[in-house]
Amino acid sequence: MFTVEFKNSDQQPLYIQLYSAVKELILKGALKEGEKLPSKRSLSAHLKISVITVENAYGQLLDEGYIRSKAGSGYYVEKLPRASRALPAHASPKEELQASAPQKTPNYPYNFSTKGTDTRSFPFSVWRKLSRQVLSLPPEELLAPCPSGGVMALRCAIAEYLEDFRALKVDPRQIIVGAGSEYLLGLIIQLLGRSRTYGIEDPGYHKVSAIFKEHGAPCVAIPLDRQGACPDSKNLPDVLHITPAHHFPTGICMPAGRRREVLALMEESGGYIIEDDYDSEFRYKGQIIPTLAAGDRRGRVIYLSTFTKLLAPSMRISYMILPPALLEEYNKRLSFYACTVPVFEQLTLAAFIKEGYFERHINRMKKLYKKRRDALISFIERSPLSSFCKIEGAEAGLHLLLRVSNGMEEQELVTRAKAQGVFLSALGDYRLHGTAPEKTHRPAVILGYTSIDEECIAQSIKKLEKAWIV
């Protein structure tokens, strides 16, 4: 039985230390594929820790795909694909599909749109205070030209946040700030070139395919299985756009084995991965899933994230992290572009992050959205809908998928719901044109819960009962 040396630390709970130690043993091969792990009780007794601590650590390893559970038998080490030879952590390389048209959301009494946030919870008083502080700065600091990549104060604040909360260590100079992920994707296409083939998850966020199409970048659909994006190793795209921490709209979390496999495939082919980490902070069970970028040793991952889902839709501030070689290319060819986010907003956001308000806001919103998610799940499970509805993808993010088997097709489900005043969208709305839905899966609808309160959730489920029970 393995032994773990725990450190006395207020910053890292015991279960995280245990999870990290077991994960390291698996990655190094000390715990081999198929090997049975000690039972929760025996390991807790051996390490002199609580059973709950072991259970939480095993739960995180299970969520990330490092181990599997066998009913009545215990936990076993999961098979991980052999990764390509990694470079040392300090080494840096020198070195025609149509998009679905975005849907407008009418003013329905019960709105399960996935586009909004709870703007009533935005900390206006804090933002106002920080804005006044920024306005008191010397004029030359506020009015001077902004570097192409953004104000260094914000880039440093983002780098510190990523290191503390996403275990992703980057040089602030690698961070490029822009007004929305759409703008940054346009820069990426210019940087990598329109002659490359771009792979897009199918189903996926329709705006991504629209951006590639409008920039003249050829696209191919990448199908999904139960573990997320499933690229064909014999026909890989040059660039792969994926959402591994929490896929939109299915909610799939890509397990560790698949993440390592995809990263290895793209490393070996010389391709690039655009890792869209748009809402990874909202995970309601265990730890936040590690980024692909944190495991990238050959400079093949472009990390993309946004503050839109974390703060407000009008907060058009996003950022990307370029690997060293691509950063050098960006500085040579594209640094003539002016940063598209005003200096005033960048400095205010930098202070918001640096002074701890951002972390507190995320924790507050996570509790709020979890409460709504729990209420939505509870009302569905206690409703007659539960006899023909199955909830998927609810462990993280800001929406869930509802599989429905009452004999209706997706569009009929949506139409009948709207007739009762309930707005929701069909999974098929996020398929690329020209691709067929899975024949093995039940029709599905998507329920976002950021813009609807608990009282409306209860009423909306009653409305769906009227719409779908015939």
C-alpha positions in Angstrom: 0.0 0.0 0.0 1.4 3.4 -1.0 2.2 6.1 1.6 1.5 9.9 1.2 3.4 12.5 3.1 1.0 15.3 4.0 2.0 18.9 4.5 0.5 21.2 7.2 -1.1 23.8 4.9 -4.1 26.0 5.3 -4.0 26.5 1.5 -4.4 22.9 0.4 -6.9 20.5 2.0 -5.8 16.9 2.8 -8.0 15.4 0.1 -6.4 17.6 -2.6 -2.9 16.5 -1.3 -4.0 12.9 -1.5 -5.6 13.3 -4.9 -2.4 15.0 -6.2 -0.2 12.2 -4.8 -2.3 9.4 -6.3 -2.5 11.2 -9.6 1.3 11.5 -9.7 1.7 7.8 -8.9 -0.6 7.0 -11.8 1.2 9.3 -14.3 4.6 8.0 -13.3 3.4 4.4 -13.7 4.0 3.5 -10.1 0.3 2.6 -10.0 -0.4 0.6 -13.2 -3.4 0.2 -15.4 -6.0 -2.1 -13.9 -4.3 -2.1 -10.5 -6.8 -2.0 -7.7 -6.6 0.9 -5.2 -6.9 0.3 -1.5 -10.4 0.6 -0.1 -11.4 3.9 1.4 -11.5 2.4 4.9 -8.1 0.6 4.6 -6.4 3.7 3.1 -7.8 6.0 5.7 -6.6 3.7 8.5 -3.2 3.4 6.9 -2.7 7.1 6.4 -4.5 8.1 9.6 -7.0 10.4 7.8 -10.8 10.3 7.6 -12.7 8.1 5.2 -14.4 11.3 3.8 -11.0 12.6 2.9 -10.2 9.5 0.9 -13.7 9.5 -0.6 -13.3 13.1 -1.8 -9.8 12.4 -3.3 -11.1 9.2 -5.1 -14.1 11.2 -6.3 -11.9 13.8 -8.0 -9.7 11.2 -9.6 -12.9 9.5 -10.8 -14.2 12.7 -12.3 -11.0 13.4 -14.2 -10.8 9.8 -15.6 -7.7 8.6 -13.7 -9.5 5.8 -12.0 -12.8 3.9 -12.6 -15.3 2.4 -10.1 -16.5 -1.2 -10.3 -19.7 -1.9 -8.4 -19.1 -4.1 -5.4 -15.4 -4.4 -6.1 -13.7 -1.0 -5.6 -11.6 1.5 -7.6 -9.1 0.6 -10.3 -6.5 2.6 -12.2 -7.9 3.6 -15.6 -6.0 3.1 -18.9 -4.2 6.3 -20.0 -2.9 6.6 -23.5 0.9 6.8 -23.9 1.7 10.4 -24.2 4.4 11.6 -26.6 7.8 12.3 -25.0 7.4 15.6 -23.1 10.0 18.3 -23.1 11.2 19.7 -19.7 8.7 22.0 -18.1 11.1 25.0 -18.6 11.8 24.3 -22.3 10.1 26.5 -24.9 10.0 25.8 -28.6 12.0 28.4 -30.6 12.1 28.6 -31.5 -17.3 23.7 -46.3 -19.5 23.7 -43.4 -22.2 26.3 -42.7 -22.9 27.8 -39.3 -26.3 27.7 -37.6 -27.7 31.3 -37.4 -27.7 32.6 -33.8 -31.1 32.6 -32.3 -32.7 35.7 -30.7 -34.3 35.1 -27.4 -37.8 36.6 -27.1 -39.2 37.8 -23.8 -40.6 34.6 -22.4 -41.9 34.4 -18.8 -39.8 31.4 -18.2 -36.4 31.8 -19.8 -33.8 29.0 -19.9 -31.5 30.8 -22.3 -27.8 29.9 -22.1 -26.7 33.4 -23.1 -27.1 35.5 -19.9 -25.8 35.9 -16.4 -27.5 37.1 -13.2 -26.7 40.7 -13.7 -28.6 41.6 -10.5 -25.7 40.0 -8.6 -23.0 42.1 -10.2 -21.0 44.0 -7.5 -21.7 47.5 -8.8 -20.7 49.2 -5.6 -17.2 47.6 -5.7 -16.8 48.3 -9.4 -17.9 51.9 -8.8 -15.3 52.3 -6.0 -12.5 50.8 -8.1 -13.5 52.9 -11.1 -13.1 56.1 -9.0 -9.7 54.8 -7.9 -8.6 54.3 -11.5 -9.8 57.8 -12.4 -7.5 59.2 -9.8 -4.4 57.8 -11.5 -2.0 60.1 -13.3 -3.3 61.2 -16.7 -0.3 59.8 -18.5 -1.1 56.3 -17.1 -4.7 56.5 -18.2 -4.3 58.2 -21.5 -1.0 56.7 -22.8 -1.2 54.3 -25.8 -2.0 50.7 -24.8 0.3 47.9 -25.7 -1.1 45.6 -28.4 -1.5 42.7 -25.9 -3.2 44.8 -23.2 -2.2 46.7 -20.1 0.5 44.9 -18.2 -1.3 45.4 -14.9 -4.2 43.3 -16.1 -2.0 40.7 -17.8 -0.1 40.2 -14.6 -3.3 40.0 -12.6 -4.7 37.3 -15.0 -1.4 35.4 -14.8 -1.5 35.3 -11.0 -5.1 34.2 -11.0 -4.4 31.4 -13.4 -1.4 30.2 -11.4 -3.4 30.3 -8.1 -6.7 28.8 -9.3 -6.0 26.9 -12.6 -2.5 25.6 -11.8 -1.4 27.3 -15.1 1.9 29.2 -14.9 2.5 31.6 -17.8 4.6 34.7 -18.5 2.2 37.7 -18.5 3.7 38.7 -21.9 2.1 35.5 -23.4 -1.4 36.9 -22.5 -3.2 38.9 -25.2 -6.3 40.8 -24.1 -9.1 41.5 -26.6 -12.8 42.6 -26.7 -14.4 39.1 -26.8 -13.4 35.6 -27.8 -14.7 36.3 -31.3 -12.1 39.0 -31.9 -9.3 36.8 -30.5 -10.4 33.8 -32.7 -10.0 36.2 -35.7 -6.4 37.0 -34.6 -5.7 33.3 -34.2 -6.9 32.5 -37.7 -4.7 35.3 -39.1 -1.8 34.0 -37.0 -2.1 30.4 -38.0 -3.3 31.0 -41.6 -6.4 30.3 -43.7 -4.7 27.4 -45.5 -5.0 25.2 -42.4 -8.0 23.0 -41.7 -9.9 23.8 -38.5 -11.7 21.1 -36.5 -14.9 22.2 -34.7 -16.8 20.1 -32.1 -20.2 18.9 -33.5 -22.5 19.7 -31.8 -20.9 22.9 -30.6 -21.2 26.7 -30.1 -22.5 27.9 -33.5 -20.7 31.2 -33.3 -17.3 29.5 -33.5 -18.1 27.9 -36.9 -19.6 31.2 -38.1 -16.3 33.0 -37.3 -14.2 30.5 -39.1 -16.5 30.6 -42.1 -16.4 34.4 -42.3 -12.6 34.4 -42.1 -12.4 31.9 -45.0 -10.9 29.2 -42.9 -11.9 25.6 -44.0 -13.6 23.6 -41.3 -14.4 20.0 -40.5 -16.8 18.6 -38.0 -15.3 16.7 -35.0 -17.8 14.2 -33.6 -18.3 13.6 -29.9 -18.6 10.4 -27.8 -19.1 10.0 -24.1 -15.7 11.4 -23.4 -15.9 14.5 -25.6 -14.3 15.4 -28.9 -13.2 12.3 -30.7 -10.8 13.3 -33.6 -9.9 10.7 -36.2 -6.2 10.0 -35.7 -5.8 9.2 -39.5 -7.5 12.4 -40.6 -6.6 15.1 -38.1 -7.3 18.8 -38.7 -4.4 21.2 -38.5 -6.1 23.1 -35.7 -8.6 21.7 -33.2 -11.0 23.9 -31.3 -12.3 22.1 -28.2 -13.9 22.8 -24.8 -12.4 20.0 -22.7 -13.3 21.2 -19.2 -17.0 21.5 -20.0 -18.3 21.0 -23.5 -21.1 23.2 -24.8 -23.9 22.2 -25.1 -23.6 18.5 -23.9 -21.8 19.3 -20.6 -19.3 16.5 -21.2 -16.1 16.8 -19.2 -13.2 15.3 -21.1 -11.4 12.7 -18.8 -7.7 12.7 -18.3 -7.1 9.8 -20.7 -8.8 11.5 -23.6 -7.1 14.8 -22.9 -3.7 13.2 -22.9 -4.6 11.3 -26.1 -5.8 14.4 -28.0 -2.8 16.4 -26.8 -0.4 13.7 -27.9 -2.1 13.4 -31.3 -1.8 17.1 -32.0 1.8 17.2 -30.8 2.9 14.4 -33.0 1.1 15.8 -36.1 2.5 19.3 -35.5 -1.0 20.8 -35.2 -2.5 23.2 -32.6 -5.3 23.0 -30.1 -7.4 26.0 -29.2 -8.6 25.3 -25.7 -11.7 27.3 -25.0 -12.1 27.4 -21.2 -15.1 29.6 -21.1 -16.9 28.6 -17.9 -14.6 26.1 -16.1 -14.8 28.0 -12.8 -18.4 26.7 -12.3 -17.8 23.2 -11.2 -20.1 22.0 -8.4 -18.3 18.7 -7.4 -14.7 18.2 -6.6 -11.8 20.3 -8.0 -11.8 22.3 -11.2 -10.6 20.2 -14.1 -6.9 20.9 -15.0 -6.3 22.7 -18.3 -4.8 21.1 -21.4 -2.4 24.1 -21.5 -0.9 23.2 -18.1 0.2 19.8 -19.6 1.5 21.3 -22.9 5.3 21.0 -23.2 5.7 21.6 -26.9 3.8 24.8 -27.4 0.8 23.3 -29.2 -2.0 24.7 -27.0 -3.6 28.2 -27.4 -5.6 28.9 -24.2 -8.7 31.0 -24.6 -11.0 32.4 -21.9 -13.4 35.2 -21.2 -14.8 37.3 -18.3 -18.2 37.5 -20.0 -19.7 34.4 -18.3 -18.0 35.3 -15.0 -19.1 39.0 -14.8 -21.7 40.1 -17.3 -22.5 39.8 -21.0 -21.6 43.4 -21.6 -18.1 42.9 -20.1 -16.4 42.3 -23.5 -13.0 41.3 -22.1 -11.4 38.0 -23.1 -7.8 36.8 -23.3 -5.7 34.2 -25.0 -2.4 32.7 -24.0 0.0 32.1 -26.9 2.9 29.5 -26.7 6.3 31.2 -26.9 6.9 30.5 -30.6 3.5 31.8 -31.6 3.9 34.8 -29.4 7.1 35.6 -31.3 5.2 35.3 -34.6 2.4 37.4 -33.2 4.8 40.2 -32.2 6.4 40.2 -35.7 3.2 40.1 -37.7 0.1 41.2 -35.7 1.3 43.5 -32.9 0.4 46.5 -35.1 -3.2 45.9 -34.0 -4.4 48.2 -31.2 -5.8 46.5 -28.1 -9.6 46.6 -28.4 -10.4 47.0 -24.7 -10.2 50.5 -23.2 -7.4 51.1 -20.7 -9.8 52.3 -18.1 -11.8 49.0 -18.1 -8.6 47.0 -18.1 -7.2 48.8 -15.1 -10.5 48.5 -13.2 -10.6 44.8 -13.9 -7.0 44.4 -12.9 -7.8 46.0 -9.5 -10.9 43.9 -9.2 -8.8 40.7 -9.5 -5.7 41.9 -7.6 -7.7 43.0 -4.5 -9.5 39.7 -4.2 -13.0 40.9 -5.3 -13.0 38.6 -8.4 -12.4 35.5 -6.4 -15.1 36.4 -3.9 -17.5 37.2 -6.7 -16.9 33.8 -8.4 -17.5 32.0 -5.1 -20.7 33.9 -4.5 -22.0 33.2 -8.1 -21.0 29.6 -7.8 -23.2 29.2 -4.7 -26.1 31.0 -6.4 -26.0 29.0 -9.6 -25.5 25.7 -7.7 -28.6 26.5 -5.7 -30.6 27.1 -8.9 -29.2 24.0 -10.6 -30.1 21.9 -7.5 -33.6 23.4 -7.5 -34.0 22.6 -11.2 -32.9 19.0 -10.8 -35.0 18.5 -7.7 -38.2 19.9 -9.4 -37.6 17.7 -12.5 -36.9 14.6 -10.4 -40.1 15.1 -8.3 -42.2 15.8 -11.4 -44.0 13.3 -13.7 -41.4 14.4 -16.3 -38.9 12.2 -14.5 -40.6 9.1 -16.0 -39.4 10.1 -19.5 -36.6 12.7 -19.0 -33.0 12.1 -18.2 -30.6 14.8 -16.9 -27.1 15.0 -18.3 -24.1 17.3 -18.0 -25.2 18.9 -14.7 -21.9 18.5 -12.8 -20.5 21.8 -14.0 -21.2 24.9 -16.1 -24.4 27.0 -16.3 -26.8 24.7 -18.1 -27.9 21.1 -18.3 -29.0 18.7 -21.0 -32.4 17.1 -20.7 -33.0 13.9 -22.8 -36.7 13.4 -23.5 -38.4 10.2 -24.6 -42.1 10.9 -24.9 -42.3 10.3 -28.7 -41.8 14.0 -29.6 -39.0 15.3 -31.8 -36.7 18.1 -30.5 -38.4 20.9 -32.5 -41.8 19.8 -31.3 -40.6 19.8 -27.7 -39.3 23.3 -28.1 -42.4 24.6 -29.9 -44.8 23.2 -27.3 -42.7 24.6 -24.5 -42.7 28.0 -26.0 -46.5 27.8 -26.4 -46.5 27.5 -22.6 -44.2 30.5 -22.2 -41.0 28.5 -21.6 -38.0 29.3 -23.7 -35.4 26.6 -24.2 -33.3 25.4 -27.1 -32.9 22.0 -28.9 -29.6 20.2 -29.0 -30.0 20.1 -32.8 -29.8 23.9 -33.0 -26.1 23.5 -32.2 -25.3 21.0 -34.9 -23.3 22.0 -38.0 -25.4 22.0 -41.1 -24.8 18.8 -43.1 -24.3 16.6 -40.1 -27.0 14.2 -38.9 -28.0 13.8 -35.2 -27.1 10.7 -33.3 -29.6 8.0 -34.1 -28.8 6.2 -30.8 -29.7 9.2 -28.6 -33.0 10.5 -27.4 -34.1 14.0 -28.4 -32.6 16.6 -26.1 -33.2 20.2 -25.0 -30.9 22.6 -23.2 -31.8 24.4 -20.0 -29.7 27.4 -18.9 -30.3 28.5 -15.3 -28.4 31.7 -14.9 -31.3 34.0 -15.7 -34.2 32.3 -13.9 -34.9 32.3 -10.2 -36.2 29.4 -8.1 -39.8 30.4 -8.0 -39.9 30.6 -11.8 -38.1 27.3 -12.0 -40.9 25.6 -10.1 -43.6 27.2 -12.3 -41.7 26.4 -15.5 -41.6 22.7 -14.7 -45.4 22.7 -14.3 -45.6 24.4 -17.7 -43.4 21.7 -19.3 -45.6 19.0 -17.8 -48.6 20.6 -19.7 -46.5 20.9 -22.9 -45.0 17.4 -23.0 -47.4 15.1 -21.2 -50.1 14.1 -23.7 
